[in-house]
Amino acid sequence: MRFLTVIKFGGSLASNIQVQGRNRFLKEAAELSRMQNVILVHGGGPEINALLEKFSMESRFVDGLRFTDADTLDVVEMVLSGKVNRVLTTELIKNGANAVGISGKDGKSVICKQLKKFGFVGEPIRIDKKLIDILMRHRFLPVIASIAADAEGNVMNVNADTLAASIAVTFKAKRLIFLTDVAGVLDRDKNIIKEIRMKEIKALIKDQTIVGGMIPKIKGCADSVEKGVEEVWIADGVCGIQDVKGTVIKI
């Protein structure tokens, strides 16, 4: 297996990337895929919200995760697999990548357990490597929508951060990059912390350098490092991935 980078493309930065660097990211991702294995995992929160609003359906969130009833799930799958995945795949192909769009449920690649308090939302419990491995061995770039299924085949909405981390750990990726609409983890003077070592995380949370929604993100990064991913980036999506900028978490 060649050097592997797993990239999570955040739905919340899609509009910014479109204006400031979307084409750059897609070009760089395509170039990177010719030199090493790349897996791209994506969500699509803003697009989901827009279509729910168009259908006069309410967006509900519980503990930061989208509550997904049966009707919402139809919209989520329509947006992620039917729109966002196809657009990203097409644009990567235009930039010279051998991109293939799939979702986590294809080939039973991602098996989830249902988190019932969130409706039809799943947490990955097993990644079946076969389909993704076949694609990478033949030099394809898998573009994976964050939709999966449980062991009985019931479709689930999956948090894209969690899915990217699970895939990176399963495939023993060298790098996991969370492309976001923030520049990285900031210190108390609002400067980017360029590198965080595992032993420093508890202290940074305790002294409230790391607060709010960044806490679960950092803990997720740390979990990936503990499970074998060499470095995890929280990176500024506008800056692209060739010269990745942001915060790196290492052992």
MIVEXVEX-818975 format. One record per residue: residue in three letters; z negated, y, x negated of N, C-alpha, C in turn. Coordinates in steps of 0.1 Angstrom, whole numbers, plus 5000, padded with zeros to 4 digits. Atoms other than C-alpha are relative to their C-alpha. Layout:
<lodo ALA <Z Y X> <Z Y X> <Z Y X>>,
...
END
This chain:
<lodo MET <5000 4988 4992> <5000 5000 5000> <5000 5012 4991>>,
<lodo ARG <5000 4988 5007> <5009 5034 4987> <4988 5009 5004>>,
<lodo PHE <5010 4990 4997> <4985 5064 4986> <5002 5004 5015>>,
<lodo LEU <4999 4997 4985> <4977 5071 5023> <4992 5013 5003>>,
<lodo THR <5007 4988 4994> <4968 5105 5039> <5001 4999 5015>>,
<lodo VAL <5001 4999 4986> <4957 5106 5075> <4998 5015 5004>>,
<lodo ILE <5001 4986 4996> <4962 5140 5092> <4998 5001 5015>>,
<lodo LYS <5002 4997 4986> <4947 5151 5124> <5005 5014 5003>>,
<lodo PHE <4994 4987 4996> <4968 5179 5140> <4992 5005 5012>>,
<lodo GLY <5008 4996 4989> <4945 5199 5162> <5008 5008 5011>>,
<lodo GLY <4993 4993 4989> <4958 5209 5196> <4997 5015 5001>>,
<lodo SER <5004 4986 4998> <4938 5241 5195> <5007 5010 4991>>,
<lodo LEU <4993 4991 5009> <4958 5255 5166> <5015 5000 5002>>,
<lodo ALA <4986 5002 4998> <4992 5246 5180> <5007 5014 5002>>,
<lodo SER <4994 4987 4998> <4999 5282 5192> <5001 5008 4987>>,
<lodo ASN <5001 4993 5013> <4988 5297 5159> <5010 4995 4990>>,
<lodo ILE <4990 5006 5010> <5008 5272 5138> <5014 5004 5004>>,
<lodo GLN <4987 4997 4996> <5038 5279 5160> <5005 5014 4994>>,
<lodo VAL <4997 4986 5004> <5037 5316 5150> <5000 5001 4985>>,
<lodo GLN <5003 4997 5014> <5023 5314 5114> <5004 4989 4991>>,
<lodo GLY <4997 5010 5010> <5032 5281 5099> <5003 4986 5006>>,
<lodo ARG <4996 5013 4995> <5042 5253 5123> <5011 4993 4993>>,
<lodo ASN <4989 5006 5007> <5075 5248 5107> <4997 4996 4985>>,
<lodo ARG <5004 5003 5013> <5059 5249 5073> <4992 4987 4999>>,
<lodo PHE <5007 5012 4999> <5035 5222 5083> <5009 4988 5002>>,
<lodo LEU <4991 5012 4997> <5062 5199 5097> <5009 4997 4988>>,
<lodo LYS <4992 5002 5012> <5084 5205 5066> <4992 4993 4989>>,
<lodo GLU <5008 5005 5010> <5055 5197 5043> <4996 4985 5003>>,
<lodo ALA <5004 5014 4996> <5044 5166 5063> <5012 4991 4998>>,
<lodo ALA <4988 5008 5003> <5080 5153 5061> <5002 4997 4986>>,
<lodo GLU <4998 5002 5014> <5082 5159 5024> <4989 4990 4995>>,
<lodo LEU <5011 5009 5004> <5048 5142 5019> <5002 4986 5003>>,
<lodo SER <4997 5014 4995> <5059 5112 5039> <5010 4993 4991>>,
<lodo ARG <4990 5006 5009> <5087 5106 5014> <4994 4996 4986>>,
<lodo MET <5007 5003 5012> <5062 5104 4985> <4988 4990 5002>>,
<lodo GLN <5012 5009 4998> <5033 5085 5001> <5000 4997 5015>>,
<lodo ASN <5002 5003 4986> <5022 5070 5034> <4992 5011 5007>>,
<lodo VAL <5007 4990 4992> <5012 5095 5061> <4999 4995 5014>>,
<lodo ILE <5002 5002 4986> <4997 5089 5095> <4996 5013 5006>>,
<lodo LEU <5003 4987 4993> <4997 5119 5119> <4994 4996 5014>>,
<lodo VAL <5006 5002 4987> <4972 5118 5148> <4999 5013 5007>>,
<lodo HIS <5000 4987 4993> <4973 5145 5175> <4993 4999 5013>>,
<lodo GLY <5005 4998 4986> <4956 5157 5206> <5010 5010 5007>>,
<lodo GLY <4992 4991 4993> <4969 5184 5229> <4993 5008 5011>>,
<lodo GLY <5008 4994 4990> <4941 5202 5246> <5006 5012 5007>>,
<lodo PRO <4994 4988 4993> <4958 5236 5254> <5011 4996 5009>>,
<lodo GLU <4989 5004 4991> <4989 5218 5268> <4994 4993 5012>>,
<lodo ILE <5007 5007 4988> <4966 5196 5290> <4994 5010 5009>>,
<lodo ASN <5006 4990 4992> <4947 5226 5302> <5011 5008 5008>>,
<lodo ALA <4989 4993 4994> <4980 5244 5310> <5006 4992 5012>>,
<lodo LEU <4994 5008 4989> <4994 5215 5331> <4990 4998 5011>>,
<lodo LEU <5010 5002 4990> <4961 5209 5349> <4999 5013 5009>>,
<lodo GLU <5000 4987 4993> <4961 5246 5358> <5012 5001 5009>>,
<lodo LYS <4988 5000 4992> <4997 5243 5370> <4999 4992 5013>>,
<lodo PHE <5002 5009 4988> <4987 5214 5393> <4987 5004 5008>>,
<lodo SER <5012 4996 4994> <4956 5234 5404> <4989 4990 4999>>,
<lodo MET <5010 5010 5003> <4933 5208 5389> <4990 5006 4990>>,
<lodo GLU <5010 4994 5008> <4900 5217 5373> <4998 4993 4987>>,
<lodo SER <5004 5005 5013> <4892 5212 5336> <4985 4999 5000>>,
<lodo ARG <5015 5002 5001> <4857 5197 5333> <4997 4995 4986>>,
<lodo PHE <5005 5005 5013> <4838 5192 5300> <4986 4996 5001>>,
<lodo VAL <5013 5005 5001> <4807 5172 5294> <4996 4998 4985>>,
<lodo ASP <5004 5001 5015> <4789 5176 5260> <5012 5002 4991>>,
<lodo GLY <4989 4997 5009> <4821 5190 5246> <5013 4991 5002>>,
<lodo LEU <4989 5008 4997> <4844 5162 5258> <5006 5001 5014>>,
<lodo ARG <4994 4998 4987> <4869 5164 5286> <4996 4988 5009>>,
<lodo PHE <5003 5010 4990> <4857 5146 5317> <5014 4996 5006>>,
<lodo THR <4987 5005 4997> <4887 5124 5326> <5000 4990 5012>>,
<lodo ASP <4999 5009 4989> <4890 5111 5361> <5014 4994 5001>>,
<lodo ALA <4987 5007 4999> <4920 5090 5373> <5012 5010 5000>>,
<lodo ASP <4989 4991 4999> <4942 5120 5382> <5001 5008 4987>>,
<lodo THR <4999 4993 5013> <4933 5139 5350> <5006 4991 4989>>,
<lodo LEU <4995 5009 5010> <4941 5108 5330> <5015 5000 5000>>,
<lodo ASP <4986 5000 4999> <4976 5108 5344> <5006 5012 4993>>,
<lodo VAL <4995 4988 5007> <4981 5144 5332> <4998 4999 4985>>,
<lodo VAL <5003 5001 5015> <4965 5137 5298> <5011 4991 4994>>,
<lodo GLU <4990 5009 5006> <4989 5108 5292> <5014 5006 5000>>,
<lodo MET <4987 4994 4998> <5019 5127 5305> <5002 5011 4989>>,
<lodo VAL <4999 4989 5010> <5011 5156 5281> <5001 4994 4986>>,
<lodo LEU <5001 5005 5014> <5001 5136 5250> <5012 4991 4996>>,
<lodo SER <4989 5010 5003> <5026 5107 5251> <5014 5005 5004>>,
<lodo GLY <4987 4996 4994> <5053 5124 5272> <5006 5013 4994>>,
<lodo LYS <4995 4987 5004> <5055 5159 5257> <4996 5002 4985>>,
<lodo VAL <5004 4996 5014> <5034 5166 5225> <5005 4990 4990>>,
<lodo ASN <4996 5011 5010> <5041 5133 5208> <5015 5001 4997>>,
<lodo ARG <4985 5000 5002> <5079 5136 5214> <5004 5012 4993>>,
<lodo VAL <4996 4988 5007> <5081 5172 5203> <4997 4999 4985>>,
<lodo LEU <5004 5001 5015> <5062 5165 5170> <5009 4990 4993>>,
<lodo THR <4992 5010 5006> <5082 5134 5164> <5014 5005 4997>>,
<lodo THR <4987 4994 5001> <5115 5152 5170> <5001 5010 4989>>,
<lodo GLU <5000 4990 5010> <5106 5181 5148> <4998 4994 4986>>,
<lodo LEU <5001 5007 5013> <5095 5158 5119> <5013 4994 4996>>,
<lodo ILE <4987 5006 5003> <5128 5139 5122> <5010 5011 4996>>,
<lodo LYS <4991 4989 5004> <5147 5172 5120> <4997 5005 4986>>,
<lodo ASN <5004 4996 5013> <5128 5179 5088> <5002 4989 4990>>,
<lodo GLY <4997 5011 5009> <5139 5146 5073> <4991 4988 4999>>,
<lodo ALA <5009 5011 5000> <5110 5123 5081> <5005 4989 5009>>,
<lodo ASN <4997 5011 4991> <5114 5088 5095> <4988 4998 5009>>,
<lodo ALA <5011 5000 4991> <5089 5096 5122> <5002 4991 5012>>,
<lodo VAL <4999 5008 4989> <5081 5072 5150> <4988 5004 5009>>,
<lodo GLY <5011 4997 4991> <5060 5083 5180> <4995 4989 5008>>,
<lodo ILE <5007 5011 4993> <5035 5059 5195> <4987 5006 5005>>,
<lodo SER <5014 4997 4996> <5001 5060 5212> <4991 4989 4995>>,
<lodo GLY <5009 5010 5004> <4970 5041 5204> <5000 4987 5008>>,
<lodo LYS <5000 5012 4992> <4976 5017 5232> <5012 4991 4997>>,
<lodo ASP <4988 5008 5003> <5010 5006 5219> <4997 4989 4990>>,
<lodo GLY <5003 5011 5009> <5008 4972 5203> <4986 4996 5000>>,
<lodo LYS <5015 5002 5000> <4971 4971 5213> <4994 5005 4987>>,
<lodo SER <5005 4995 5013> <4966 4992 5181> <4986 5005 5000>>,
<lodo VAL <5014 4995 4999> <4934 5008 5193> <4993 4995 5012>>,
<lodo ILE <5008 5005 4989> <4909 4990 5214> <4987 5008 5002>>,
<lodo CYS <5011 4991 4998> <4882 5012 5230> <4989 4993 5009>>,
<lodo LYS <5009 5003 4989> <4850 5008 5249> <4999 5013 5008>>,
<lodo GLN <5000 4989 4991> <4847 5031 5279> <4986 5007 4999>>,
<lodo LEU <5012 4992 5000> <4822 5060 5277> <4999 5006 5014>>,
<lodo LYS <4999 4997 4985> <4815 5061 5315> <4996 5013 5004>>,
<lodo LYS <5005 4986 4996> <4797 5094 5316> <5011 5010 4999>>,
<lodo PHE <4989 4991 5001> <4830 5110 5306> <5012 4996 5008>>,
<lodo GLY <4989 5005 4993> <4852 5090 5330> <5008 4990 4992>>,
<lodo PHE <4991 5009 5008> <4882 5073 5315> <5002 5005 4986>>,
<lodo VAL <5000 4996 5014> <4873 5082 5280> <4995 4989 4992>>,
<lodo GLY <5003 5012 5008> <4872 5056 5253> <4996 5004 4986>>,
<lodo GLU <5003 4998 5014> <4856 5053 5219> <5005 4988 4992>>,
<lodo PRO <4994 5011 5007> <4875 5032 5193> <4990 4990 4995>>,
<lodo ILE <5009 5010 5006> <4858 4999 5185> <5007 4991 4991>>,
<lodo ARG <4992 5009 5009> <4887 4981 5168> <5014 5006 4998>>,
<lodo ILE <4986 4996 5003> <4919 4992 5151> <5008 4987 4996>>,
<lodo ASP <4991 5011 5004> <4946 4965 5150> <5011 5006 4991>>,
<lodo LYS <4991 4994 5010> <4966 4973 5119> <5015 4997 5001>>,
<lodo LYS <4987 5006 5001> <4997 4953 5126> <5012 5009 5002>>,
<lodo LEU <4989 4992 4997> <5020 4977 5143> <5001 5012 4990>>,
<lodo ILE <5000 4988 5009> <5010 5008 5122> <5004 4995 4986>>,
<lodo ASP <4997 5005 5014> <5012 4987 5090> <5014 4996 4998>>,
<lodo ILE <4985 5003 5001> <5047 4974 5098> <5008 5013 4999>>,
<lodo LEU <4993 4987 5001> <5058 5010 5103> <4999 5006 4986>>,
<lodo MET <5001 4994 5014> <5044 5022 5070> <5006 4992 4989>>,
<lodo ARG <4994 5009 5011> <5056 4992 5050> <5015 5003 5000>>,
<lodo HIS <4986 4997 4999> <5091 5002 5062> <5003 5015 4999>>,
<lodo ARG <4999 4985 5003> <5085 5039 5052> <5002 5009 5012>>,
<lodo PHE <5001 4991 4989> <5081 5052 5087> <4987 5008 5000>>,
<lodo LEU <5012 4992 4998> <5057 5080 5096> <4995 4999 5014>>,
<lodo PRO <5005 5002 4986> <5036 5070 5126> <4994 5013 5005>>,
<lodo VAL <5006 4988 4994> <5028 5099 5149> <4993 4995 5013>>,
<lodo ILE <5008 5008 4990> <5000 5087 5171> <4993 5009 5010>>,
<lodo ALA <5007 4993 4990> <4989 5102 5204> <4987 4994 5003>>,
<lodo SER <5014 5004 4998> <4952 5100 5212> <4998 4994 5014>>,
<lodo ILE <5002 5008 4988> <4956 5076 5241> <4999 4985 4995>>,
<lodo ALA <5002 5014 5003> <4943 5040 5239> <4997 4992 5012>>,
<lodo ALA <5004 5009 4988> <4931 5011 5261> <4988 4992 4996>>,
<lodo ASP <5011 5009 5003> <4901 4989 5265> <5005 4986 4999>>,
<lodo ALA <4996 5014 5002> <4901 4952 5260> <5008 4994 5012>>,
<lodo GLU <4993 5004 4988> <4914 4947 5296> <5013 5007 5002>>,
<lodo GLY <4987 4993 4999> <4943 4971 5290> <4999 5013 5008>>,
<lodo ASN <5002 4988 4993> <4928 5000 5310> <5002 5012 4991>>,
<lodo VAL <4996 4988 5009> <4942 5033 5296> <4988 5009 4999>>,
<lodo MET <5011 4990 5003> <4916 5057 5280> <5005 5012 4993>>,
<lodo ASN <4998 4988 5008> <4917 5092 5268> <4990 4999 4988>>,
<lodo VAL <5009 5001 5012> <4903 5093 5232> <5000 5013 4992>>,
<lodo ASN <5001 4988 5008> <4890 5122 5211> <5008 4998 4988>>,
<lodo ALA <4991 5001 5011> <4916 5128 5185> <4994 5000 4986>>,
<lodo ASP <5008 5001 5013> <4891 5135 5157> <4995 4986 4997>>,
<lodo THR <5006 5014 5002> <4874 5102 5163> <5010 4990 4997>>,
<lodo LEU <4990 5010 5003> <4906 5083 5164> <5006 5001 4986>>,
<lodo ALA <4995 4998 5013> <4919 5099 5132> <4990 4994 4989>>,
<lodo ALA <5010 5005 5010> <4886 5090 5114> <5000 4985 5000>>,
<lodo SER <5000 5015 4999> <4887 5054 5127> <5012 4994 4993>>,
<lodo ILE <4987 5005 5007> <4923 5049 5115> <4998 5002 4985>>,
<lodo ALA <5001 4997 5015> <4915 5065 5081> <4991 4989 4994>>,
<lodo VAL <5010 5010 5005> <4885 5041 5076> <5006 4986 5000>>,
<lodo THR <4994 5014 4999> <4904 5010 5088> <5010 4998 4989>>,
<lodo PHE <4990 5001 5009> <4933 5017 5065> <4996 5004 4985>>,
<lodo LYS <5005 4996 5013> <4911 5028 5036> <5008 5012 4994>>,
<lodo ALA <4992 4988 5004> <4929 5062 5034> <4993 5007 4988>>,
<lodo LYS <5005 4992 5011> <4925 5082 5002> <4995 5014 5005>>,
<lodo ARG <5003 4986 4995> <4925 5115 5022> <5001 4999 5015>>,
<lodo LEU <4999 4998 4986> <4917 5124 5058> <4999 5015 5001>>,
<lodo ILE <4999 4985 4999> <4927 5160 5067> <4999 5004 5015>>,
<lodo PHE <5001 4994 4987> <4915 5177 5099> <5006 5014 4999>>,
<lodo LEU <4994 4987 5000> <4939 5206 5103> <4995 5008 5013>>,
<lodo THR <5007 4992 4989> <4921 5233 5124> <5005 5014 5000>>,
<lodo ASP <4997 4986 4999> <4923 5269 5134> <4989 5008 4993>>,
<lodo VAL <5010 4993 5008> <4894 5278 5111> <5003 4997 4985>>,
<lodo ALA <4997 5001 5015> <4895 5283 5073> <4992 4989 4993>>,
<lodo GLY <5008 5010 5007> <4869 5256 5066> <4985 5003 5004>>,
<lodo VAL <5014 4998 4998> <4831 5255 5065> <4996 5013 4993>>,
<lodo LEU <5004 4988 5006> <4816 5289 5059> <4985 5001 4996>>,
<lodo ASP <5014 4998 5003> <4784 5299 5041> <4995 5012 5008>>,
<lodo ARG <5006 4990 4993> <4760 5325 5053> <5006 5014 4998>>,
<lodo ASP <4993 4987 5003> <4781 5353 5038> <5015 4999 5005>>,
<lodo LYS <4986 5002 4994> <4812 5339 5057> <5011 4997 4990>>,
<lodo ASN <4991 5004 5010> <4828 5327 5025> <5002 4985 5002>>,
<lodo ILE <4997 5014 4999> <4845 5293 5025> <4993 4992 4990>>,
<lodo ILE <5006 5009 5009> <4825 5265 5010> <5011 4990 4996>>,
<lodo LYS <4988 5008 5004> <4852 5248 4989> <4997 4985 4999>>,
<lodo GLU <5004 5014 5002> <4833 5215 4983> <4986 4997 5005>>,
<lodo ILE <5013 5004 4996> <4804 5198 5000> <4998 4985 4996>>,
<lodo ARG <5003 5013 5004> <4788 5167 4985> <4991 4994 5011>>,
<lodo MET <5007 5007 4989> <4772 5141 5008> <4985 5004 4999>>,
<lodo LYS <5014 4998 5002> <4737 5148 4994> <4996 5014 5005>>,
<lodo GLU <5003 4986 4996> <4740 5185 5004> <5000 5002 5015>>,
<lodo ILE <4997 4997 4986> <4748 5181 5041> <4987 5002 5008>>,
<lodo LYS <5013 4998 4992> <4712 5177 5055> <4994 5014 4997>>,
<lodo ALA <5005 4987 5003> <4701 5208 5037> <5008 5012 5006>>,
<lodo LEU <4991 4990 4994> <4731 5228 5049> <4998 5001 5016>>,
<lodo ILE <5003 5000 4986> <4723 5218 5085> <4986 5006 5003>>,
<lodo LYS <5013 4996 4998> <4686 5224 5081> <4998 5015 4998>>,
<lodo ASP <5002 4985 5002> <4690 5260 5068> <5010 5008 5008>>,
<lodo GLN <4991 4994 4990> <4716 5266 5095> <5012 5007 4994>>,
<lodo THR <4987 4996 5006> <4745 5272 5072> <5011 4993 5009>>,
<lodo ILE <4991 5008 4991> <4763 5245 5093> <4993 5000 5014>>,
<lodo VAL <5006 4998 4987> <4757 5252 5130> <5010 4996 5011>>,
<lodo GLY <4991 5001 4988> <4771 5245 5165> <5009 4988 4999>>,
<lodo GLY <4990 5010 4999> <4803 5225 5169> <5004 4994 4986>>,
<lodo MET <4997 5005 5013> <4807 5222 5131> <4991 4988 4996>>,
<lodo ILE <5010 5010 5004> <4776 5199 5129> <5006 4986 5003>>,
<lodo PRO <4994 5013 4997> <4793 5169 5147> <5012 4997 4992>>,
<lodo LYS <4988 5002 5008> <4825 5175 5128> <4997 4996 4986>>,
<lodo ILE <5005 5004 5014> <4807 5174 5094> <4994 4986 5000>>,
<lodo LYS <5006 5013 5000> <4787 5144 5104> <5011 4989 5001>>,
<lodo GLY <4989 5010 4999> <4820 5126 5114> <5007 4999 4986>>,
<lodo CYS <4994 5000 5013> <4835 5136 5080> <4991 4992 4990>>,
<lodo ALA <5009 5007 5009> <4804 5123 5062> <5001 4985 5003>>,
<lodo ASP <4999 5014 4997> <4806 5090 5081> <5013 4994 4995>>,
<lodo SER <4988 5006 5006> <4842 5085 5070> <4999 4998 4985>>,
<lodo VAL <5002 5001 5014> <4833 5092 5034> <4991 4988 4997>>,
<lodo GLU <5009 5011 5002> <4804 5067 5036> <5007 4987 5002>>,
<lodo LYS <4992 5012 4997> <4829 5041 5050> <5012 4998 4991>>,
<lodo GLY <4990 5003 5010> <4853 5045 5021> <5011 5010 4998>>,
<lodo VAL <4989 4990 5002> <4876 5075 5026> <4996 5009 4988>>,
<lodo GLU <5004 4994 5012> <4876 5092 4992> <4997 5015 5002>>,
<lodo GLU <5003 4986 4997> <4878 5128 5005> <5005 5004 5014>>,
<lodo VAL <4997 4995 4986> <4878 5145 5039> <5001 5015 5000>>,
<lodo TRP <4997 4985 5000> <4892 5180 5044> <4998 5005 5014>>,
<lodo ILE <4999 4991 4989> <4884 5205 5071> <5009 5012 4996>>,
<lodo ALA <4990 4991 5007> <4915 5226 5064> <5006 5010 5010>>,
<lodo ASP <4993 4989 4993> <4932 5258 5075> <5015 4995 5003>>,
<lodo GLY <4987 5005 4997> <4963 5246 5094> <5011 5009 4996>>,
<lodo VAL <4989 4991 5003> <4982 5278 5087> <5004 4999 4986>>,
<lodo CYS <4996 5001 5014> <4981 5271 5050> <5008 4988 4996>>,
<lodo GLY <4993 5012 5002> <4998 5238 5054> <4992 4989 4992>>,
<lodo ILE <5007 5012 5007> <4990 5205 5035> <5005 4998 4986>>,
<lodo GLN <4995 5002 5013> <5010 5208 5003> <4989 5005 4990>>,
<lodo ASP <5010 4994 5008> <4984 5231 4988> <4988 5002 5010>>,
<lodo VAL <5010 4999 4990> <4956 5223 5012> <4988 5008 4997>>,
<lodo LYS <5011 4991 5002> <4929 5249 5016> <4990 4998 5011>>,
<lodo GLY <5011 5002 4991> <4895 5246 5032> <4988 4995 4993>>,
<lodo THR <5012 5007 5005> <4864 5225 5027> <5003 4985 4998>>,
<lodo VAL <4998 5014 5002> <4865 5191 5012> <4986 4994 4999>>,
<lodo ILE <5013 5007 5000> <4836 5166 5017> <5003 4987 4992>>,
<lodo LYS <4999 5011 5009> <4831 5140 4990> <4987 4993 4998>>,
<lodo ILE <5012 5007 5002> <4806 5114 4980> <4991 5007 4991>>,
END
